[in-house]
Amino acid sequence: MLTEIGPKKFVIGGRIILQVILAMPLLYIIYMSIFQKSIHHLNKMAIRDWAYIIIFLIMNILAFLQLLFLPFWVTIDDELKTLEIKYLMLHSKIVNIYDIIAYSSTTIKSRSSSCFGMFLYLTGGKQVLLSDLTLDNYTPVEVFLKNLKVENKGEEGFSFLSYFMHQ
């Protein structure tokens, strides 16, 4: 039996729109700092402009990495005992039960809210984050893994930086 888990409503569109919105001020500030030199453009203003460029560039890179590395669809195949993890901009991964070493639950905290999720630890040191951040409901994956008696490592802390480093 196939169980499909899709993205949260409006998440994909919202993340793409966020990427465009973050790119517009970055491009505008770069344009203004390079091509619009005037008499009033002092060194302090140039330092401020480059600080804005660096801040918007970092925000743009982080938003892009989230679009790149966070899965938006998961298909559970109970008969073949596989998970098909689909990304927005990467190729799908078909994960066999023998490729999964363990899983753990995690909490993703932001300034205004927190989301819950789970890490899949795969062979080769890879990790996959399945969470409420992008998926509508990741709990069928947890039930699937419990039924197959995959090791549960318990609760673990979360950091986007360490997650992106294990991709």
C-alpha positions as CSV (number, residue, x, y, z in Angstrom):
1,M,0.0,0.0,0.0
2,L,1.3,3.4,-0.9
3,T,1.0,6.3,1.5
4,E,1.7,9.8,0.1
5,I,2.6,12.7,2.2
6,G,2.6,16.1,0.5
7,P,3.7,19.6,1.4
8,K,1.9,21.9,3.7
9,K,-0.6,24.1,2.0
10,F,1.1,27.2,0.4
11,V,4.6,26.2,1.7
12,I,6.2,25.7,-1.7
13,G,4.7,28.9,-3.2
14,G,5.5,30.9,-0.1
15,R,9.2,29.8,-0.1
16,I,9.6,30.6,-3.8
17,I,8.0,34.0,-3.2
18,L,10.3,34.6,-0.2
19,Q,13.3,33.7,-2.4
20,V,12.2,36.3,-5.0
21,I,11.4,38.9,-2.3
22,L,14.8,38.4,-0.7
23,A,16.6,38.7,-4.1
24,M,15.0,42.0,-5.0
25,P,16.5,44.2,-2.2
26,L,19.8,42.4,-2.7
27,L,20.0,43.3,-6.4
28,Y,18.8,46.8,-5.7
29,I,21.4,47.5,-3.0
30,I,24.1,46.0,-5.2
31,Y,23.0,48.2,-8.1
32,M,22.9,51.3,-5.9
33,S,26.2,50.7,-4.4
34,I,28.0,50.0,-7.7
35,F,26.4,52.3,-10.2
36,Q,24.9,55.2,-8.2
37,K,27.9,57.0,-6.8
38,S,27.0,60.5,-5.8
39,I,28.5,63.4,-3.9
40,H,26.6,62.3,-0.8
41,H,27.8,58.8,-0.9
42,L,30.3,58.8,1.9
43,N,32.5,56.0,3.2
44,K,30.1,55.3,6.1
45,M,27.3,54.8,3.7
46,A,29.4,52.5,1.6
47,I,30.1,50.4,4.6
48,R,26.4,50.3,5.5
49,D,25.6,49.3,1.9
50,W,28.0,46.4,1.9
51,A,26.7,45.3,5.3
52,Y,23.2,45.2,3.8
53,I,24.5,43.3,0.8
54,I,26.1,40.7,3.1
55,I,23.0,40.4,5.3
56,F,20.6,39.9,2.3
57,L,23.1,37.6,0.6
58,I,23.2,35.3,3.7
59,M,19.4,35.4,4.0
60,N,19.1,34.5,0.3
61,I,21.5,31.6,0.6
62,L,19.7,30.2,3.6
63,A,16.3,30.4,1.9
64,F,17.8,28.7,-1.2
65,L,19.4,25.9,0.8
66,Q,16.0,25.3,2.5
67,L,14.4,25.0,-0.9
68,L,17.2,22.7,-2.1
69,F,17.7,20.3,0.8
70,L,14.3,20.1,2.6
71,P,12.0,17.3,1.3
72,F,8.5,18.4,0.3
73,W,6.9,14.9,-0.6
74,V,7.4,11.4,0.9
75,T,5.9,8.2,-0.5
76,I,5.8,5.2,1.8
77,D,5.6,1.8,0.1
78,D,4.7,-0.8,2.7
79,E,5.1,-3.8,0.4
80,L,8.6,-2.9,-0.8
81,K,9.6,-1.4,2.5
82,T,10.9,1.8,0.9
83,L,10.5,5.5,1.3
84,E,10.6,7.8,-1.7
85,I,11.8,11.2,-0.6
86,K,11.1,14.0,-3.2
87,Y,12.7,17.4,-3.2
88,L,11.8,20.5,-5.1
89,M,15.1,21.0,-6.9
90,L,17.0,17.7,-6.3
91,H,16.4,14.2,-7.7
92,S,14.2,11.9,-5.6
93,K,15.8,9.5,-3.2
94,I,14.5,6.0,-2.8
95,V,15.5,4.8,0.6
96,N,15.4,1.1,1.3
97,I,14.8,-0.1,4.9
98,Y,18.4,-1.4,4.9
99,D,19.7,2.1,4.1
100,I,18.1,3.6,7.3
101,I,20.4,3.2,10.3
102,A,18.2,5.0,12.9
103,Y,15.8,7.9,13.4
104,S,15.3,10.5,16.1
105,S,12.7,13.2,16.8
106,T,13.7,16.9,16.9
107,T,12.2,20.3,17.5
108,I,12.9,23.1,15.1
109,K,12.6,26.4,17.0
110,S,12.3,29.8,15.4
111,R,11.6,33.2,16.9
112,S,7.9,33.0,16.8
113,S,7.1,29.3,16.7
114,S,8.4,25.8,16.8
115,C,7.9,22.8,14.5
116,F,8.4,19.1,15.2
117,G,10.1,16.6,13.0
118,M,12.4,13.6,12.7
119,F,15.8,12.9,11.4
120,L,16.5,9.8,9.3
121,Y,20.1,8.7,9.6
122,L,21.1,7.0,6.4
123,T,24.2,4.9,5.5
124,G,27.1,7.1,4.4
125,G,26.5,9.7,7.1
126,K,23.6,11.3,5.4
127,Q,20.6,12.8,7.2
128,V,17.1,13.6,6.0
129,L,14.8,15.9,7.9
130,L,11.1,15.2,7.8
131,S,9.2,17.8,9.7
132,D,6.1,20.0,10.0
133,L,8.1,22.7,8.5
134,T,7.5,21.4,5.0
135,L,5.4,18.3,5.2
136,D,1.7,18.1,6.0
137,N,2.1,15.2,8.3
138,Y,5.3,13.2,8.8
139,T,3.9,10.8,11.5
140,P,3.1,8.0,9.0
141,V,6.8,7.7,8.4
142,E,7.5,7.4,12.1
143,V,4.8,4.6,12.4
144,F,6.3,2.9,9.4
145,L,9.8,2.9,11.0
146,K,8.4,1.7,14.3
147,N,6.6,-1.2,12.7
148,L,9.9,-2.2,11.0
149,K,11.8,-1.9,14.3
150,V,14.3,0.7,13.2
151,E,16.3,2.1,16.1
152,N,14.9,5.3,17.7
153,K,17.7,7.5,19.1
154,G,15.2,9.7,21.1
155,E,15.1,13.5,21.0
156,E,17.9,15.5,19.4
157,G,18.7,19.1,19.1
158,F,18.4,20.8,15.7
159,S,20.6,23.2,13.8
160,F,20.1,24.1,10.1
161,L,23.9,24.6,9.8
162,S,24.7,21.1,10.9
163,Y,21.9,19.7,8.8
164,F,23.1,21.3,5.7
165,M,26.7,20.1,6.4
166,H,25.4,16.4,6.5
167,Q,23.8,16.6,3.0
